[in-house]
Structures are given as C-alpha cells and as structure tokens.
Amino acid sequence: MKGLQWLQWAGLPLGIALLIGLVLHAGVGDLMQVIGQAGFALLWLVPFHALPLLLDAYAWHLLLGKRASLVFLWWVATVREAVSRLLPVAGIGGEIVGIRLARWRVADASGVSASVIVEVMVTMAVQYAFSALGLVLIVASTHQADVLRTVGVALLLSLPLPVIAVVLVRRGGVFHAIERWAGQLLGPSGSVLQGMDGRQLDADLDALMSRAGLLLRAFVWQLSGYLLGAVETWWALDLLGHPVSLAGALAIEGLTQAVRHAAFFVPAGVGVQDAAVVLLAQMFGVDREVGLSLALVKRMREILFGCTALLSWQVAEVGRRWGWFGDVTAARHQPTRPGHPHPRSEDGASLH
C-alpha cells in the first residue's frame, strides 16, 4: 500500500507538468474564449453526473441484497468516487470508505465487504467492455487501424490481473488465508480484516460469485451508467460549439476511461486523462483548443461534484457524532441477511 502511495506521489508532479504544458501550448486566452462562449450552461454537467452514479449505485444495491436504501447507497457512491479521484489515497481508498459508510446502515461487515469486492470485479469487467466498445467505434468512425492495435494490445496486456483476481476469489479461502498469514506474521493483534471473520467473508464472496443472474444484472446496470456518462462528453462538446455524434462521444469516453485506469499511478489521472481527451477528440475533427477545453470542463465538473460529496461526508460524520440524524448507525443493530427480518428500533420501527 505504501509503495503504491509513493508511486502516486511520484506521478503527480509529472501529470501536473503535462497538464500545464498542454494549457500553455494551446494558449490560456484561447481556452478561456472557448469555455466562455459556452457560459454557465456548463454548470448543468455537475448535477447531471448524479444520474450515471445512480445507475452504478443500483448495481451495488442489488449485490447488497437491497439491505440499504438506494438513496443512501447513491450518496455513499458519490463519496467513494470523490475519495478515489480527489484524495491522495491508494486505489482502494474509496472502497474502504464505502464499506465503512455502508455499515452505518448494514451491520454485517463481511456481507458489505463482499458486496463491494464483487462490485469492483463487475466494474473491471464493465470497464473492459466499455473500452472495447469505444475502440470498435473509433476504428469504425476514423478507420485508424493503428489505434486498434495499440489500445487493443494494451487492454490484452492488462487483462491477466483481473482474471487472476476473479480466479482466486472463486477458488475460495483467500481472505481466510490472508487472515492466517497476518496472524502468523503480526501475532493475534495483527488482524487485517478489521474484526471480520475471514471464513465468513470467503463464504459471502462465494455466495455472490455463484449467482450468475445477479452478476449479469449488476453488469448491465453499471454498463448503463457508463453509457449515460458518455452523454456528458456529447453534451459538453455541443455546448462548446463543436458537436459530435453519440458514437463519437462514446468512443472518446470509453478510451479516456481506459487510459485513466491504465495510468493509475497518477492521482486523478492528472495530465494523462486530459491529453487522452485532446488526442481522441482530434480524431473526430475537434481542434486542440476545444478538445483541451472539454478536458478542463470534465476536470472542473469532477472537482465541483467531488468536493460537494466530500463536504457532505464530513457534515454526515459530524452529524452522526452529535446525534443530529438520530440513531441510524448499524453498530447497535444485529447483522441481517437477505430474507431475514430487518432490525428494528426500540419503538418497533424498521431501521431500513
């Protein structure tokens, strides 16, 4: 974990330097003129981002057995994304925060953790499918076979890692083995599962991974969220005065996501994502200034939406500490499983 954080801190100045170089090369004045012509209408992209996240949260809602409300999980999803994209944490920082927040409503630690782990695996599959769709569309639209070869090889080279992860989880016993290894190395006080039973977590993972229909539904909902997210690119380019087709927007968004995830060592993909947007947009006839304006608009949307989510998280933490929202924490509830009665408060009202 520390090694990954060191790599991210080393990649950050390189990404910032790349972004500054792109801005200076395009000309600050020209960029401001392009963005200024779109005006305040660009701010509509900030609340619009809530819709793709809602579809993504619904996939998690299904994997969690609907044991927490969709609205609550949507809020947690906004915080997860903000932590992963805006804070200098390792790649799983957002997921750890998400597990902690979800346990405010669902006391079953292993069940919540299993749902997040499986959701991450579904997300990896969705990202590959979405990137592959973008690759096909960009080749069909621009007839640039060299892009197909370059990006295709990159996707294939990165494929073994998620495949190995899925195989290990499906074999079972992974987290129990980690728990035993940590106990031997660090002693009885060296638990790395934060009080969870490794065997139970493995059992919950196996139960989820064996439900092919559930995994397919989660995949479809997440992919729908990615497809809807591409509308942001289409809408932004239209506002910036250089509209492209929906297929073009899907291609730009799909391969931008692929580049960003490949450059995981650069926090928030600073510079790398922006350069990818410029290069991909140019393939559809968008000039450099408009392409970089699109990249900056997407970056500002990410910051505004993410900072709002982080602020809401801190308000929720303070409110929970001071009891502003009443007793909604799962710490005082008994764990529940799908099909079991929901825990109830002292007055008999359902807490879910």
N, C-alpha and C positions, 0 to 999 in steps of 0.2 A: 504493500500500500504506500509506504513512504517513498519507495523507488518510483512509483507511478506519479506521485505528487511532485517529486524532484524533476521528473521528465516534463511535467506540465509547466512548472515554473520556468524551466529552461526554454520551452517552446513559446511561452507567452511573449517575450520581447521580440522574437523572430516574427511572430504573427502581427504584432503591433507595427513593426517596421515595414512589413509587407503592405499593411493597410494604409499607412501613411504614404508610402511610395505610390500606391495606386491613386490616392487622392491628389497628391501633388502632380502626378503625371497627367491626370485628367483635367486638373485646374479647379481650384476651390470655387471660383466665381461661376464657372460653367455649371458645376454641380448644384450650387445654390439656385441658379436660374431655373434649372430643370425641376428641382424639387419645389421651388416657389410657384411655378406655374400650376402644379397640382394643388397646392394650397392645403387648407385644413381638412379637406376631404380625405387625405391620407390617414388622419386620426381614426377613421372608421375601421381601419385594419386592426386596431388594438382590440376592441370588443369582438370583432369577427373571429379572432383566434380562439375564443372560448368555444366555438362550435366544434372544430376538429377535436379539441381536448375532451369535449363531452362524449363524443363517439368513442374515443380511446378509453375514457373512464367507464363507459358502459361495458366494454370488454372485461375490465378488471371487476366490475360489479358482478358479471356472470361468473368469473373464476372464483370470486369470494363467496359464491352461493347466495348472493343478494342479502348478506347479513349486515350490510350497512347501506344507508340511503345513497342513491345515485348522486344527489346534490353534494353530499358530504365527500364522496369519493372524487367527484369532479374537482372540488376545492383542493383536496389532497393532491390530485394530479397536477394542478397548477403550481403548487408549492414544490412538488417533486421536480417538475421541469425547470422551475426557476433556480433551484439549488444546483441541479446538474449543469445548467447553462451559464449561470452568472457567478457562482461562487467557486473559488479555487479548491475544489474537493476532488477526490478520486472519482472515477467513472460511476461508482455505485453509491455515491453520496446521496443522491436524490432518492434512491430506493430505500436506503437506511432511514432517512427522514420519513418517507412514505409509510414504512412499516410502523414506525413509532406513532405517527399521527393516526393511522388506521386503528391502532389499538386503543385509541380513545373511545371507540365505539364497539370494537370486537376484541374481547379479552383473549381469544385463542391465538397465542403468539405464533405457534407453529403453523396454524391454518392461514393466518395473514401472511407470514413469511413465504409459505408455499405458493400462495396466490401471486405474490409479487415476483418470485423467481420464475414461475411458469409464464407470467405475463411478459417478463423480459425476454424469455425464449421465443414467445409468439412474436414479440416486437422485432427480434432479429430476423425471423422468417418474413415478416411483413416488409422490413427494410430491403431485404434481398429481392422480394417480388416487385416492390415499388421501383427500386433501382433498375431492375431488369426491364420493367415496362418503360421507364424513361429512356433506357438505352435503345430499345426497339423503336420507340417513337422518334428519337433524334436521328437514328440512321435512316428511317423511312422518310423523314422530312428533309434531311440535308444530304443524304447519300454519302456521308463521310464514313467509309468503312474503317478508317484508321481509328476513329473513336470507338467503334465496336470492338476492335482488337485490344486497344489499350485498357478501356474500362472493363471489358469482359475478362481479360486476364487478371486484373486487379481484384475483381469480385471472386473469381475462382481461387485465387491465392489466399484470400481471407476466409474462404468457406470452411476449411478444416476446423477452425476454432469453435464456431457454434455447433458444428456436427459433433465434435468431441464432447462438448458440454452436455448436449442432449443425450448422447450415449451413456455418459457417466451417471446422469440423473436417472435414466431409465433402468440402469443396472441395479440401482438401489444401494442403500448403505453408505452413500457418500458422506453425508453430514454426521452420521454416527462414527465413521472412520476419522473424520476431522476432529470430532469431539474427543475420541480416544487418543489421537495423536497429540492434541493440545494438552490433555491431561498428563500424558507421559512426559511431555516437554516442559510444561509450566507448573505441574502439580494440580491438586484438587481445586485451587483457586484460579486456575488459568482457563476457565471456560471462555470460548469464543462465540458461543451461541446465545449469550445473554439470558441464561436461565432456561432456555428451551431444551427439550429432550431431543437428541439427535435422531433417535429411532422414530419418534412421533413425526418429526419433520420429514424424514425419508418416507414414512407411510403416507403422509398427506401429499407429498410430491407424486408418489406413485399413483395415488388415487386420482389426482388431477390429470396426470400424463396418460392415464389409461382411458380417459373419456374423449375419444376422437371427435365426437359430435360437438362437445363443449369447446374443444380447442379450435375446431373449424369455425364455430360461431364467433369466438373471440378474434380469430384471424380476420374474418370478414368485417367485423366492426372496426378493428384497428386499421385495416386497409382503407375502409371508407373514410376514416378520419384523415389519413394521408392524402387521399384523393381530394377531399374537401379542402385540405390545407393548400393544395396546388392552386385553388381558386384565388388565394391571396396573391400569388405571383401574377396571375392573369389580371386581377383587378388592379394591382399596383401599376403594372405596365400600361394599362388602359388610362389610369389617372395621370401617369407621367407622359402621356401623349404618344405612346408607341405600342399600340395593342398587338397582341399575338393571338394565335388560336389557342383553344384549351389544350389541344395536343402538345403545342409548343410549351405552354406553361407547365404541363405535366412532365415533359422531358427535362425542362430546366430544374424543376423542383426535385424530381427523382434523382438526378445525377448530383445535384447540390447536396442532397442528404447523404448520398454515398460518399462524396468527398469529405463531408464534415465528419462522418463516423470513422472514416479511414484516418483522418487527422486528429484522433482522439487525444494525442499528446499536446495539442494546442488548446488551452482553455477556451471554450465557447467557439472554437474554430476561427478565432480572430484572424483576419487576413486571408486565411486559406479558403473559407467559405465565400468571402467577398470576391476573391479572384476567380473562384469557380463560377459564381453567378455572372460575372462580366464575360468570361470566355464562352459560357453556354448561351448567354443571351445574344452574343455576337453571331452565333451560328444561325439565329433566326432573324438576322438583319437588324438587330438592335445595336445602335452605336455605343461606343465605350462609355460616354458620359451618362447616357440613360441606363446602361447596364450597371454602372457603379452606383448611380442614384438608387436603382432598385435594391442593390445590396445594402446601401446605407439605410434605406427605408425599412427593410426587413430587420436590420440590426436595431434600429430605434424602436420598432414595434416589440422586438424581443426584450429590450431593456425596460420599456414602459410597462408591458404586461408582467414581466418577471418581477420588477420592483414592487408592483402593486400586490402580487402574490406573496412576496417575502414580507411585506409590511402587514398583510392580513394574517400571516402566520405568527408574527410577533405579537400582534394585538390579541390573537386567539390564545397564545401562551400566557400573556398577562391576564387575560380574562379568566382563563382556567385556574390560574394561581389564586386569583382574588374571588373566584366563585361568581363571576358576572353572568355566566351562561348556565348556572345550575350544575348539578352533578351529572355530567354526561360522560365521565371517564369510564373506561372499561375495567380499570384496576379493581373496582369494587363489584364487578359482575362475575358471574360464573361463566366459564367458556361455553360456547354453544357451537353446535354443528348443524349442517343442513338437515332439516327435518325435526330438530329439537325445538322445544318452546323457547321463545325469546325471554331473556331475563327481564324482570320487572322491578320497578322501584318500590319503595315502601308503601306508596299509595295504590299499588297494583297496576299502574300504567306501564305500557310497554316502553322500553328504552330504545327501541329501534324503530 
